[in-house]
Amino acid sequence: MSVTAVLQSSTRKCLMLHFLQLRALSGAEAVNALRPFYLAVHPDFFGQHPREREVNENSLKRLNGYLETLQKSGSRYIEPTKLTFYMRDTKDSSSTQTESLSSGFRSVSFTLRTSDVLSTVMEVLGSCSLSVEHMQELRGSDQTKGPLKGVVPFYRPIKWNKSYYAFTGFRDPEQELEQARRVEPVLKVWLKNNQPKAVKKHNASLPRREELSRLKRELCDRFDLLDIRWQRSWGVAHKCSQLQSLTRLAQQSPDALISLQGHTIVFADQSGMNSSGHVLLGTMDVHHQWTKLFMQLPSFRGLQHQTDCLKERISFLLGGAQVVHMERLGPARPIAEHYRVLSTFHKKLLSQRLHLHPRSLHGLTMVLEKYDTPAHPYKSLDIDRSTPSLHQMGHFIIPSTCDPTHLQHFLQSHAPEARHLTLQTNRLLTEEGAALKACLQTMSLKSLSKEPSISSSQMIQCCSRLQEQQPPLMQGLHVSVSHFYSVLQDGELCIPWDWHS
């Protein structure tokens, strides 16, 4: 075995011991850990290669959606997601699944089957043959916590001498991150360079945008729909094709859509009804499958009524706390699965009735979670899936398997903190709405939105700074606050919330 191979093996083993001690990654930490990956696949680096750029844009959207779903506590099983990226070529690329291209970049394809954010970040970096040493920095904010039981402690992060990188040809992650910080563009400069491209794409998308608005308005008016939404951030052309498909079905079989009256339609990965009562239309399904779903809606509505009754009974037993779904934490589960979870939890509460005053927790909310047990690549990191917790936004996260006696003690002892966090969250949401409205008017934007991983405080800070700068190059455009710069296929401008001035 060569010296280089020995060094690589030693590094990976030490890093694996270190990763076993890591706590679950937050959204911001995941983005920071994936910064080298974003630098390698960012669409802006593929301006002369429109096909590859579009592939990276679409794959980044799917990856971000995958991470957003995982960020909610105890996320359920997620369908495996195959991703393809075009990466700028590097010296240390040795993956057997990559295809080198003569244009200076290579293609990488891999399938995500991970069940937590940490594993996903590791899988992405590993599949792309990128360094993982920079992830050791994430441990810095968690030094006060001791190592996990049964894991050999690894206190000193490996920091190779500069000669190691010169000898092996590997990239120095510290040097690369420092370079990334130095070359991160200033907002005004980036807008000046990319505004013409965004305007061109936006103007080209205007006919499709008008068509999308028209189709949506006609379908909502004709069948008395509450709304039409999309589970993923598809492009305008994709959304138009979905509405056109539904319109053709309405023309061929108008009676089939009558049962949709009063519902919200969501174009999603699979057809059905979710726990919020929204009708899900699978984008890969054919008209026959949609029609079959419409015929099942009466039984789904009956099941929804039963779930509402179960929520009321559970609320009464838990001092008035309401069972809710938080869209920021991921998509709602199917209605049938939600009913089973509620029913099981309700029976568990009845078997050991809690001694809570009927209104002692009134005004508080809880998310009921059913934890599956998929194979975990880092079993030492598995949390106790029967322990309730309090989310930073103020709602309780209650595992359906938790012990009722322990649950009562937890709810009573954490109720004051939950009320404080709830008030704080509501205050921030109000401030965010006001800041967003003011920013829209001041800068004459067409629209202003944010990714789910951007917190209210981050959005407020971003909007306040934008109003101070008042960059004129954003007028009349659609802007999304994200973690990195990008111009999407329909002309939307993505800017990081912590942009540099």
N, C-alpha and C positions, 0 to 999 in steps of 0.2 A: 504494500500500500504506500502511495506517495506521501510526502510531507504535507502537501496541500490537502489531501484527503483526510489525513489524521487530524489536521487543524480544523477542517470543516466538521468532522464527526464530533470532536471535543466541544466545539462551539455549540453545536445543535443540542448535545446532551445537557450542557450546562444551562442553555436557554430554556430547554423544556422544564428542568427543575424550577427555574425561575417563574415560568408561566403558570405552573401549578399553584403558585402562591397568589396570583393576581385575582383581585375581586372582579365581579362582573363589570364590563366596560359600559360607561354612559355613552350617549350619542356623541357628545363633543369629543370624548376620548377616542372613540372609534374613528371619527373623522381625522383627528390628529394622528392616530396610528397609521391610517391609510394615506397620509399625505404623500409619501414617495410613490404610491400607486397612482394617486390622482395626477401627480406631476408627469407620470409616464404615459397616461392614457387621456389626458385632458383634451377635449375636442379642438381647443384653440391651436394645438400643435399640428393639426391635420388640415389646415386651411386649403392646401393644394390637393387634398385627397378627399373630396366630398363624400364618397361612398364609405370610406373608413371612418370619417368623422361622424356620419349618421349612425353607423354601427355602435360607436363608442357612446354617443349621446343616448341611444335607446338602452344600451346595456347598463349605463350608469343609472338611468331611471329605475331599471329593474333591481339593480343592486341596492339602491337607496330604499326602494320599497321593501325589499327583503330585510334590511337592517331595521327599518322603522317598525316592522311587525315584530321582530325579535326583541325590540327594546321594551315592549310591555312585559311586565313581570309574569313569568311562567307562561310564556307564549305557547300556544298549542302547536301541533305538528304542522309544518309548512311543506307544501309541495316542492320537490327538488327543482331547482332553477338552473338552467344551462345558460351560461354567459359567454360571450365572445368579445374580446377586446383587441384592438391594434395598439401595440406598445412601441414606444421609441426604443431602438435596440440598445442593449447594454452588454458589457464585457462578460458579466457573470451569468448570462442566460444559458442554462443547460437543460431546461425542461424538455423532455422527449415529446411533449404534446404541443410544442410550439413550431411554427412554420416560419422560417426566416424569409424576409422579403427584400428584394433588391432596392426598394425605395427607402431604406434606412429604418424600417420598423418591422415588427413581427406580429403574427396573430397568435393569440392565446385563447384556448377554449377550456372551460372546466364547468363542472356541475356542483352547485352548492346543496349539501344535504345536512348542514349544521343546524344545531338547535339553540345556540346562544351567540351573542355578539362577539365574544372573545374568539370562539372557534371559527366564526365566519371571517374575522379579520385575519387570523392565522392562515386559513385556507386560501384567501385571496392573495396574500403576500407570498405564500409558498407556491401556489400554482403559477404565479407570475415570476418566480425566481428572484424575488426582492428580499432585501435584508430585513430581519426582524429585531435587530439589536436595539433600534431606537425605541422599541416598546418598553424597554426597561425604565424609561423615564416616567412611565405611567405609575410605577410603584412609589414614586416620590411622595405623592399626596396621600399615601396609605401606609407610611412607615410606622405609625403608631400601633398598627395591628400586627399581632404575632403571626407566625407561620401556621399553616393548616396542620392539623394533627396527621401524623403518619407521613409527612413530607420532610425530606432532608432540607434544612435551611440553606439558602444560598444568598449570603449577605453582600458579597462583592461582585458587582457587575463586571463582565469581561470588557476590558478596554484595550484593544490591541495597539501596539506601537505603529506609527505611520509606515514603518518599513514593511509591516505585515501586508498592508494593502498594496504597496509598491511591488512586493514579491509575488503575491498571489494574483494580482490584477483585479481583486474585488474592490467594490466601491466603499469609500469611507462614509458611513451613514451620517456622522456628525458634520463632515464637510459638505455633504449633499444637502442636508437640512439647512445649514448656514447659508449655502448658496441660494436655496429656495427662498429663505427669508429676505435675502438681499435683492433677489430679482422679482419678488412679488410686486406686481404693478400698483402704481398709485391710481386711485379711482378716475380722476380726470384724464390721465394719460390713457388708461385702458378704454374709457368711453370715447375718447377722440379717435382711437385706432379702430374701434369696433362699432361705433354708432352707424356709419354708412352701411355696413353689412347687416346690422339689425333692422335698419329702416327698409332696406331692399327686401329682406325676408318677410318683414311685417307687411309691406305693401303687396307682396306676392300672395300673402295668405288672406288678404281682405275679402276676396270673393268667397273663399271657403268659410271664413268666419261669418259672413252674412248668410251663407247657406245653412250653416250650423244653427244660427239663431232662428232662422225661419223654420227649419224642420223641427226644432225643439218647441217653438211657440205653437206651431200647428198641431203637433202631437199632444201637447199639454191641453190645448183648448178643445180639441176634438174628443179626447177620451177623459177629460177632467182629471188629469194627472197633477199631483202636488208638485213634482219636480222630476227632472232627469239628471242623473249624476254619473260619474265615472270613478271606478275604484282605483284606477291608475292614471298617471299623468301622460296619457296618450296625446299625440299630435292632433291638430285640428282636422287634417285630412282623414285620419283614422276614426275620429269621432263622427265625422260626416258620414263615412261609409256605414257605420253602425246604425245611425239614425235612418239612413236611406234603406237599409235592410229592414228595419222595423216598419218604415213607411210602406214598403212593398208588401209586407205581411198584412198591414192594415188595409191595403187596397184589395188584396186577394181574399182575405177572410176578416172583414170588419167586425163580425160578431165575436171573433176570438179575443179581441182586445177590450170588449165591454167590461170584463171582470177586473180590469186594471183601474177602474174608477176610484179615485181617492187615494191611490198608492203613489209612492215614489219609486221610480225605476232606477236601478243602478247597473250599469254595464260592468260586469265583473269576470272573474276567471271561470266560475261555475254558476249554473242556473239554480234557482231556489228562492227561498225567503229567509232573511236573517232575523236576528232577535229584535231589531228595531222595526220590523214590519215592512221593510223595503223589499221589492221584488227584484231579484238578481237575474240578469240575462247574461248567460255565458257567451263571451265574444266568439268562442270557437264552435258554439252550437248552431244547428240549422233550424229553419223555421218550424219543422215538425216538433223539435224538442221544446221550443218556446211555446208552441200551441199546447203541448201536453202540460207544460207548467201552468199556463193560464187556466186550464181545466181543473187543476189541483188547488187553485187559490182558495175556494171556499173551505176546504179542509185545513189549509194553512191558517186561514183567519180564525178558525175554531181553536187551533192549537195556540195561536197568539193570545186569544182571550183567556185560555187556561194558564198561560205563562203570566199574564197580568194578574190573575187571581193569586197565583203562587207568590208573586212579588209582594202583594199586599199582605198575605199571611206571614211571610218572612219578615216584612217590615214591622208588623205588629209584635212578633216575637223578639225582635232586635231593637226595641225601644224607639221605633219610628224611623230608623235609618233606611234610606231608599236604595234598592238595587238598581244600578244604572250601568250603562255602557259608555266608556270614554273613547271617543273616536280618535283622540290623539295617541292612544295606546295600541291601536290596530283595528282591523275590520271586525265587525260584529260577527259572532258565530252563527251558524245555521239555526233556525228556529227549533228544529227537532232536537238538536244537541243541547240547546239552551234549556229547553223544557226538561230534559233528562237531568241536567245538572241541578236545576232549581228543585225538582221533585226529590232527588236524592238528598239534597241539603235540607230541605224542609222536613223530611222524615227523620233526619239526624237530630234536628232541633227539637222535634216533638218527643223523641225518645229520652231526652234529658232537658226538660224545659228550663230556660234561663230565667233568672230573677232580675229582670230589668223593668224599670218603670216604662209604661207604654210610650211616653213622650220624652224620655231622658236623652235620646239621641236624635230627636226631631231636627231636621235641617241638615243632617249629615248624610253622606252617600257612601256606598260600598260597591266594589266590583267583585263579583263572585267568579272565582277561577277554578277551572277543572284542569288539574295538572296531569299531562300525559308523561310517560317515562321512556322517551326514545333513548337509544344508545348515546351516551355522552362521552366524547373523546377525553374529557378531563374529569373523571368521576369524583376526584377529590374536591372539585368545585361545586358539586351538586348541593343546592340549598335544601333546607328542611322544608319539604313541600307540604307540610301540615301546619306551618306557623303563619299566622296573619301578620300583615305589615301595614304601615301608614305611608301612603304616597306623598311626595313633596307638594302635590297640588291639593292635598287635604282629604282625599277619599281613602277609605279602608280597602285593602286588597285581601279578600278572605278566601283561602283555599277551601274547596268543598269538602276536603278530608279533615279539616281542623277539629280539635276536640271542643265541644260546646262549653265546658267549664273554663278552659283556657281562653276561649273566645270571649266569654263574658268579662273576665278580668282584663283582657287586652282592650276591649272596647271602652270599659269604664275608665281605665287608667290613661288612655290616649285621647279621650273625647275632647278635653280642653285644647290640646295641641291641634287636633283635627279641625276644630272650629277656627283657631287662629290661622292655620294654613288655608282654610277655605276662604276666609275673609281676605287674606292676602292675595290669593289667586284671583278672586273676583275683582279686587282693586286693580291688579295688574292687567286683567282683561279689559277693564273699562279704560285704563290709561292707554293700553295698546290700541283699542279701537279709535280713541280720540287722536292719538299720534298718527295712525294710519290715514285717517280722514284728512287731517291737516296736511300731511305730506302729499297726498293725492292732489289736493287743491293748490298747494304752494308750487308744486313742480309740474302741474298740468300733465300728470301721468294718465295713461289709458286705464291701467289697473296696477295694483300693488298687492302682492301676496307673499307668503313665506312657506318654506318647507316645514313639515311637522316637527323636525328636530330642532328648530329655532324656538327658543323660549320667549315668553312675553317680554321679559326684561331685556333680552337681546334685541328684540324687534323694536322696542321703545327707544333704546339707545341708538339703533341704526337710523330710525326715522328722524330723531332729533338732530343727528349729525348731518343727515341729508338736507334737512331744511336750512341748516346753517351754511352749507356749501352751495346749495341751489344749482347743481350742474345743469346747464340748459340743454345738454345733448340728450337728455332722457325724455323730453317733452313728447307726449303723444304715443309713448311706447308702453308695452307691458313689462313690468319689472317684478322679479321674484327674488326675495332675500334668501340666500343659501349659505354655503360654506366655501364656495369657490366661484371664480368668474367663468361665464360661458354665454354664448349666444345660441339659443335653441333653434330648431328647424323652422318654427313659425315666427321667429323674430323676437321672442321673449329674451330679456336681458337678465341673467342671473348674476348677482353680486354678493360677495361675502358680507355677513352682518358686521364684521369687524374690519371693514375696508380701511386702507391707509389713505391719508390725505396728503 
